Amino acid sequence: MKKKICFIVNTDWAFINFRLPIAQACLKKGYEVFVLTEITDQDIVSKLKNKGIIVRALDFKRKNSNPFHLLYIIFKITVFFIKTKPSIVHLITIKPVLLGGIASRIVGIDKVIVAITGLGSTFLANGTLDKIRKYLVKKLYRISLGTNNLHAIFQNEDDKNEIKNIINLSNTYLIQGSGVDLDEFSYHEENLDQNPRVLMVARLIKDKGVIEFCEAAKELKEEGCKAEFCIVGALDPGNPSYIDQEKLNSYSKNNQVIFKGFSDNVLQELINCNLFVLPSYGEGFPKSIIEASAIGRAVITTDVSGCRDAVVDQMNGFIVKSKDITELKNKIKFLLINTEERKRMGRASRSIAEKKYSINKVVKSHLEIYKI
């Protein structure tokens, strides 16, 4: 019988965007690959099935914290494990880690891999209800991660230290990001025969710094800046920091910010831009910065977990204070004016990507952890 590996991730698009090369490597090693996920797009499911990956629906309902729903998800995962008997389970993002971790302990899975790809809105917010939620989430982490056969992959040291303050883990690894195909995302010189384009690639949620990007763009436009400010990314109604359409419309007036929506060709958007910006409140390790670096773009990001690990300040971009619109605006303005400095930083970005972000290195590191 074939050995089986099961990935559990919150959405199908997250799996195909961030984990597909690892799954394909497992297939080549002779493993049967299962994915349990919330299905948002049947085209994605079809693509995965065509590659030989078995997809099963699991309705995480990311905004739903109803304890009965959570127990139901744990039950469904447990039943699936009993039926399929995977030898390796890889849990990705918060809910899969918490709920899948508990199910793995119930069944007694041989090897459990958890990927902590950021701590999410619960750890970023500071309201009274958020503190209660954080307390409960920490309790769940202690339950789900409290097993000796668990291996935890972190994308940055901050998240690793935060989790290790909650529970002592013996098998931990640091893998910075999900990697990039350096041949596909090859170095491209900027197009200087156009008004400069400032690009952000992210879901349209507050925690990504969308409001700060829009406010900086608005102020620069009011000062007479000729640059285009674009955001590529979809609405995310299931996220606690969702931004409603009316708010976004207020920034799209007079093309202050161009909202391009979801794109399945981020590569071309990056090639067309002159400067990349991600003013996030916190990340695991942002793939958008990895891809922008590979293309050869200067990057402006924030001094928060994940983001500060992805940029060397003044070498391949700038690190600014989180939520500081004035500093963000000034750094964007500086790099729009100083073309040669921006191009120098872009070349440095590509050099960093070549040393650190190859998808082949990321896949190899995962297979070593799986021991397959």
C-alpha positions in Angstrom: 0.0 0.0 0.0 1.1 3.5 -0.7 2.1 5.7 2.2 -0.2 8.7 2.7 0.4 12.3 3.6 -2.5 14.6 4.4 -2.3 18.4 4.2 -5.0 20.4 6.1 -5.2 24.1 5.2 -7.9 26.7 5.6 -8.6 27.4 1.8 -7.9 25.7 -1.5 -6.3 28.9 -2.9 -3.9 29.0 0.0 -2.8 25.5 -0.7 -2.3 25.9 -4.4 -0.4 29.2 -3.9 1.9 28.2 -1.1 2.2 24.4 -0.8 1.7 22.8 -4.2 5.4 22.2 -5.0 5.8 20.3 -1.7 2.8 18.2 -2.5 4.1 17.4 -6.0 7.4 16.4 -4.5 5.6 14.0 -2.2 3.8 12.5 -5.2 7.1 11.9 -6.9 8.3 10.1 -3.8 5.4 7.7 -4.2 3.1 9.1 -1.6 -0.7 9.4 -1.9 -1.5 13.0 -1.2 -4.7 14.3 0.4 -5.8 17.8 1.0 -8.5 18.7 3.5 -9.6 22.3 2.9 -12.5 24.8 2.5 -13.3 24.8 -1.2 -13.7 28.3 -2.6 -13.1 27.6 -6.3 -13.9 24.4 -8.3 -11.3 25.3 -10.9 -8.6 25.1 -8.2 -10.0 21.7 -7.1 -9.9 20.5 -10.7 -6.3 21.6 -11.1 -5.3 19.8 -8.0 -7.1 16.6 -9.0 -5.5 16.7 -12.4 -2.1 16.7 -10.7 -3.1 13.5 -8.8 -4.0 15.2 -5.5 -7.1 14.0 -3.6 -9.2 16.9 -2.3 -11.8 16.7 0.4 -14.0 19.5 1.5 -13.8 20.8 5.1 -15.9 23.9 5.9 -13.6 25.8 8.3 -15.8 29.0 8.2 -12.9 31.1 9.3 -15.0 33.8 10.9 -17.0 31.2 12.9 -15.8 30.5 16.4 -18.9 28.7 17.6 -17.6 25.9 19.8 -20.1 23.4 18.4 -18.8 24.1 14.9 -15.2 23.7 16.1 -16.0 20.3 17.7 -17.8 19.3 14.5 -14.6 20.0 12.5 -12.5 18.1 15.0 -14.9 15.2 14.6 -14.8 15.2 10.8 -11.0 15.3 10.7 -10.8 12.5 13.3 -13.1 10.3 11.2 -11.1 11.1 8.1 -7.8 10.1 9.8 -9.3 6.8 11.1 -10.5 5.9 7.5 -7.4 6.9 5.6 -4.6 6.3 8.1 -2.1 8.9 6.9 1.5 8.4 8.2 2.2 12.1 7.9 -0.1 15.0 8.6 0.9 18.6 7.7 -1.3 21.3 9.3 -1.1 24.8 7.9 -2.4 28.0 9.4 -4.2 28.6 12.7 -7.5 26.7 12.6 -6.0 23.6 10.9 -3.2 23.6 13.4 -5.5 23.9 16.4 -8.3 21.6 15.3 -6.2 19.2 13.3 -3.7 18.9 16.1 -6.3 17.8 18.5 -7.7 15.2 16.0 -4.1 14.0 15.4 -3.7 13.4 19.1 -7.0 11.5 19.3 -6.1 9.2 16.5 -2.3 8.9 17.3 -0.8 10.0 14.0 2.8 8.9 13.6 4.2 12.2 12.5 2.5 15.6 12.7 4.0 18.7 11.0 2.5 22.1 11.9 3.3 25.2 9.9 2.9 28.4 11.9 2.6 30.9 9.1 1.7 33.9 11.3 -0.3 34.3 14.4 -3.2 36.1 12.9 -5.6 38.8 13.9 -6.2 37.3 17.4 -2.6 38.1 18.4 -2.6 41.5 16.7 -5.7 43.0 18.3 -5.9 44.4 21.9 -9.6 44.7 22.7 -11.1 43.0 25.7 -12.8 40.3 23.6 -9.5 39.9 21.7 -7.6 39.2 25.0 -10.2 36.6 26.0 -9.9 35.0 22.5 -6.1 35.1 22.8 -6.3 33.3 26.2 -8.5 30.6 24.7 -6.3 30.2 21.6 -3.2 29.8 23.8 -5.1 27.0 25.8 -5.9 25.3 22.5 -2.3 25.5 21.3 -1.2 23.7 24.5 -3.6 20.9 23.7 -3.0 20.6 20.0 0.8 20.9 20.2 1.3 18.8 23.3 2.7 15.7 21.7 6.2 14.3 21.2 5.8 13.4 17.6 5.1 16.9 16.5 7.5 19.0 14.3 6.8 22.8 14.1 7.9 24.9 11.2 8.1 28.7 11.7 8.7 31.4 9.2 10.2 33.9 11.6 11.8 34.0 15.0 9.1 36.2 16.6 6.4 33.7 16.0 8.7 30.9 17.2 9.4 32.7 20.4 5.7 33.5 21.0 4.6 29.9 20.6 7.5 28.6 22.7 6.3 31.0 25.5 3.0 29.1 25.3 4.4 25.5 25.1 7.9 24.0 25.0 8.5 22.4 21.6 11.4 20.1 21.1 11.4 19.8 17.2 11.3 23.2 15.7 12.5 24.5 12.3 12.9 27.9 10.6 12.0 28.1 6.9 11.6 31.6 5.7 8.6 31.6 3.4 7.1 29.3 0.9 9.8 29.9 -1.7 9.7 31.1 -5.3 10.6 29.6 -8.7 13.6 31.8 -9.6 13.4 30.9 -13.3 9.8 31.8 -13.6 10.2 34.9 -11.4 13.4 36.1 -13.1 15.1 39.5 -12.8 13.4 42.2 -14.9 14.7 45.8 -15.3 12.1 48.4 -14.5 10.1 50.1 -17.3 11.1 53.7 -17.0 9.1 54.8 -20.0 5.9 55.2 -17.9 4.7 57.0 -14.8 6.1 55.0 -11.9 3.8 52.3 -10.6 3.7 51.5 -6.9 2.2 48.0 -6.2 0.8 46.2 -3.2 -0.3 42.6 -3.4 -2.5 41.5 -0.6 -6.0 40.5 0.5 -8.1 43.6 1.1 -8.0 43.5 4.9 -6.9 46.0 7.5 -4.2 43.8 8.9 -2.3 43.9 5.6 -2.0 47.7 5.9 -4.4 48.5 3.0 -5.7 51.6 4.7 -2.2 53.0 5.3 -1.2 52.3 1.7 -4.3 54.1 0.5 -3.9 57.1 2.8 -0.2 57.5 1.7 -1.3 57.3 -1.9 -4.0 59.9 -1.4 -1.6 62.3 0.3 1.0 61.9 -2.4 -1.6 62.4 -5.2 -2.8 65.6 -3.4 0.9 66.8 -3.5 0.9 66.3 -7.3 2.6 62.9 -7.5 2.1 61.3 -11.0 2.7 57.7 -9.9 0.1 55.0 -10.1 -0.8 53.2 -6.9 -2.3 49.8 -7.4 -3.4 47.0 -5.2 -3.8 43.4 -6.5 -5.9 41.3 -4.2 -9.4 40.1 -3.5 -11.9 41.1 -0.8 -11.9 38.6 2.1 -15.3 38.8 3.9 -14.4 35.8 6.1 -11.5 37.6 7.7 -12.0 39.5 11.1 -10.2 42.6 9.7 -12.3 42.7 6.5 -12.7 46.1 4.8 -16.1 46.9 3.2 -16.5 47.9 -0.4 -17.7 51.4 0.5 -14.5 52.2 2.3 -12.4 51.0 -0.7 -14.6 53.0 -3.1 -13.7 56.2 -1.2 -10.0 55.7 -2.2 -10.7 54.7 -5.8 -12.1 58.2 -6.6 -10.1 60.0 -9.3 -7.8 56.9 -9.5 -6.0 57.7 -6.2 -5.7 54.0 -5.8 -6.5 51.4 -8.5 -8.0 48.2 -7.1 -7.2 45.5 -9.6 -8.9 42.6 -7.7 -7.6 39.1 -7.7 -5.1 38.2 -10.4 -3.8 34.8 -11.4 -0.8 36.6 -13.1 0.9 38.3 -10.2 4.2 37.9 -12.1 3.1 40.3 -14.8 1.9 42.8 -12.2 5.3 42.7 -10.5 7.1 43.1 -13.8 5.0 46.2 -14.6 5.7 47.9 -11.2 8.6 50.1 -10.2 8.3 49.8 -6.4 6.7 47.2 -4.1 5.0 48.2 -0.8 3.6 46.0 1.9 2.7 47.9 5.1 1.4 44.9 7.0 0.7 44.6 10.7 2.3 41.2 10.9 3.1 38.2 8.7 4.6 34.8 8.8 7.0 35.5 5.9 5.3 37.4 3.1 5.3 35.6 -0.3 4.5 38.8 -2.1 7.9 40.3 -0.9 9.7 37.1 -1.9 8.3 37.4 -5.4 8.9 41.1 -5.7 12.5 40.6 -4.5 13.0 37.8 -7.2 11.8 40.2 -9.9 14.3 42.8 -8.7 12.2 45.5 -7.0 12.9 47.7 -4.1 10.5 47.0 -1.2 9.0 49.1 1.5 7.5 47.2 4.4 6.9 47.5 8.2 8.9 46.8 11.3 6.7 43.8 12.4 7.2 40.1 12.6 7.8 38.4 9.2 8.1 41.7 7.3 11.3 42.9 8.9 12.9 39.5 8.2 12.2 39.9 4.5 13.9 43.3 3.9 17.4 44.6 4.8 16.8 48.2 5.7 18.5 50.6 3.2 20.0 47.7 1.3 17.0 46.4 -0.7 14.3 48.7 0.6 13.1 50.5 3.7 11.5 49.2 6.9 9.0 51.8 8.4 7.1 51.9 11.6 3.8 50.0 11.4 0.7 52.2 10.9 2.8 55.3 10.4 1.3 56.9 7.3 3.7 59.8 7.2 6.9 57.7 7.3 5.4 55.4 4.7 4.5 58.3 2.4 8.0 59.8 2.8 9.8 56.6 1.9 7.6 56.0 -1.1 8.3 59.6 -2.2 12.0 59.2 -1.7 12.2 56.1 -3.9 10.0 57.6 -6.6 12.3 60.6 -6.9 15.6 58.7 -6.6 15.5 56.3 -9.5 19.1 55.1 -9.3 18.8 54.3 -5.6 15.6 52.4 -6.3 17.2 50.4 -9.1 20.2 49.6 -6.8 17.9 48.3 -4.1 16.1 46.2 -6.8 19.3 44.5 -7.8 20.0 43.8 -4.1 16.6 42.3 -3.8 17.3 39.8 -6.5 20.6 38.9 -5.0 18.9 38.2 -1.6 16.2 36.1 -3.4 18.8 34.0 -5.1 20.6 33.2 -1.9 17.5 32.6 0.3 14.2 32.0 -1.4 14.6 29.3 -4.1 11.6 27.0 -4.1 13.9 24.0 -4.5 15.5 24.8 -1.1 12.1 25.0 0.5 10.9 21.7 -0.9 14.1 20.0 0.1 13.8 21.3 3.6 10.3 19.9 3.9 11.2 16.5 2.6 14.0 16.3 5.1 11.6 17.1 7.9 9.1 14.5 6.6 12.1 12.1 6.3 10.9 10.8 2.9 
